[in-house]
Amino acid sequence: MEAADPFHLREILWSDGEDFFYLQLPTRRPRDEDDEARSALSRGAKLVPRSLYQTIPPPELLRAPEPLPEDTYIKVGTIFYFHPEDPEKSAIWQYMIQEAHVCETLMKYPHQNVAQYYGYVEKDGMMVGLCFKRYGQTLSDAMRIGLIRREDIEHSLDQIKKGIEHIHGLGLVHNDINPRNILLDADGKLVIIDFDSCRKQGESMLDGKCGTFPFSNDSETAEFQNDFYGLEKIREWMEENIP
């Protein structure tokens, strides 16, 4: 049998509960309703080691209270690519630890326009996620369904700016200010979330997650201007997309 043309291989990565699976296929992925084909696909899949996205929690980090507070959201590590020949290249647990350290700093100095953090979540002795207060729609969704109108633009931007300035006051740079990282709380206030790109001012951005196009200036270092660039791009986006 001839070997499959490597240029025709499809790499598939998907999640099932807490697990991720990886498969290379020379054919198209079966449709979701094709149960038999999906079952065959799963049998040939490689289980991604949980050790790539879960880890033993460092002793200095704060564990979330048990039971967890009501209305919480657990941010878990998500594998976006997998290197079967060298799995450790796909490891992301270190970014979860980095984000936890950032969030603990923010936790000590709360602000109404910055997400509330409760601590890491542990299961079977492993750090499996980070626990935050649950908020509502993203800024993108709120605009789409008409919750934010043109006359709300300046007030909305002012709230985001206040959150950014608070983060900067702690010597940190968010580095990924974009409409999907801004949520509405129950009172309609805008809240900045997602701190896996956050770094101390002046640190390199080359060894981790960066910003989101077109809201990022692709800076190689964490500078305050990165966040103000994102804020200005949000202004342009709102003015272009709100009737």
ROLUM-518553 format. One record per residue (C-alpha): x, y, z; residue in one letter. Coordinates in steps of 0.02 Angstrom, whole numbers, plus 50000, padded with zeros to 5 digits. Layout:
N
XYZa...
end
This chain:
243
500005000050000m500675017049954e500995029350092a499765043750102a500365059950028d500925069850182p500285085850104f498525078550109h498555073850292l497315082650405r497765085750586e496265085050701i496255090450882l494685089850988w494115089151168s492985077051260d492685082151440g494375085451519e495325076051384d496035081251216f496305069451069f497435070850917y497345061950751l498135063250578q496985058150436l497195057250247p495315059950230t494025072550282r493385072450459r491705063550477p490165074150502r489595076050683d488035065650650e489035051150577d489195041450741d490025025950667e491355036050578a491675046650732r491855030950837s493145024150716a494045040750720l494115040650911s494825022950916r496325028450813g496605044650907a498065048651021k497625054551195l498525070951232v499395069351402p498485079451535r500195084251602s500325096451457l498885107151521y498725102251704q500085102751837t500465100852021i500025117852096p501485128252160p501325130152350p501335149052344e499745150252239l498015152852313l496745138952293r494935143952261a493755140852408p492725125052415e491325124452377p491615137052239l490665153452252p489055154452152e489105161551977d490905156851939t491805152651778y493235140151771i494535144251639k495415128051593v496955125451487g496555122951303t497725113851185i497715122151014f499095111750934y500005095550974f501735089250925h501635070150938p503505068350907e503925080251049d502385082751159p503245094651280e503255107851142k501365108451163s501395111251352a500355125951414i500285122751603w501645135751629q500525149251556y499145144651679m500375146951822i500945163551749q499145169551734e498775163951912a500205174751978h499555189751880v497775186851941c498335185852122e499125203052104t497495209552031l496525200852169m497455210852302k496965227052216y495185224552149p494375236252023h492615236451956q493235235851776n494415221051802v493825203051821a493675196151997q494785181052031y494535167752165y496035156352145g496535140452055y495455124852048v496205108352103e495625090852057k496505074652106d497995084752164g498185093851999m497935112151955m496595110951820v495975128751797g495745146451862l494135152251945c493365169151905f491725177851936k490525174151793r490015189151689y488825191551543g489025194851357q490625199951273t490725217451204l490555209651030s488945200651075d488235215551169a488455226451015m487725213250901r486105212151001i485955230851026g486415232451210l487705245651168i487185260351060r488175273950973r487865285951117e488655273251234d490335272751144i491255285851247e490615279251414h491085261551363s492835266651311l493055276451472d492665260951576q493915250451478i495215264251497k494965264651685k495245245951694g496805247451587i497505261551693e497205251451851h498165236751778i499565248551724h499625255851899g500145238751961l501585238251836g500685226151720l500195226551536v498685216551476h499315214951296n497685208151223d496365221651236i495025216651110n493105215751106p493055197451159r494085201051314n492835213851375i491265207451463l489705215651533l489255212551715d487475211751782a487445230651804d488055234151628g489825238851679k491225233451564l492515221551637v494225216551567i494565197751568i495875185251506d497605188251577f498635174651492d499535187951388s499795199451537c501615203451579r502585215351687k502965231351594q504545229151491g504535210051485e504745200551323s503195194751228m504135182051123l503945167151239d502065166351261g500345171651202k500215188251112c498805199751058g497355197450937t497325204350759f496855218150717p496845224750895f498695221250926s500195231750876n501285215850874d502485222951001s503895211451056e503885218651232t502515222451358a502275241251348e500825251851409f500565258051232q500055240451180n498445242051280d498055259651223f498305253851043y497005240251074g495835253051153l495965264451002e495625249850885k494075245750988i493515263850964r493715262150775e492825245350777w491355252150877m491165267550768e491175256750612e489955243550676n488655252850780i487275260550673p
end
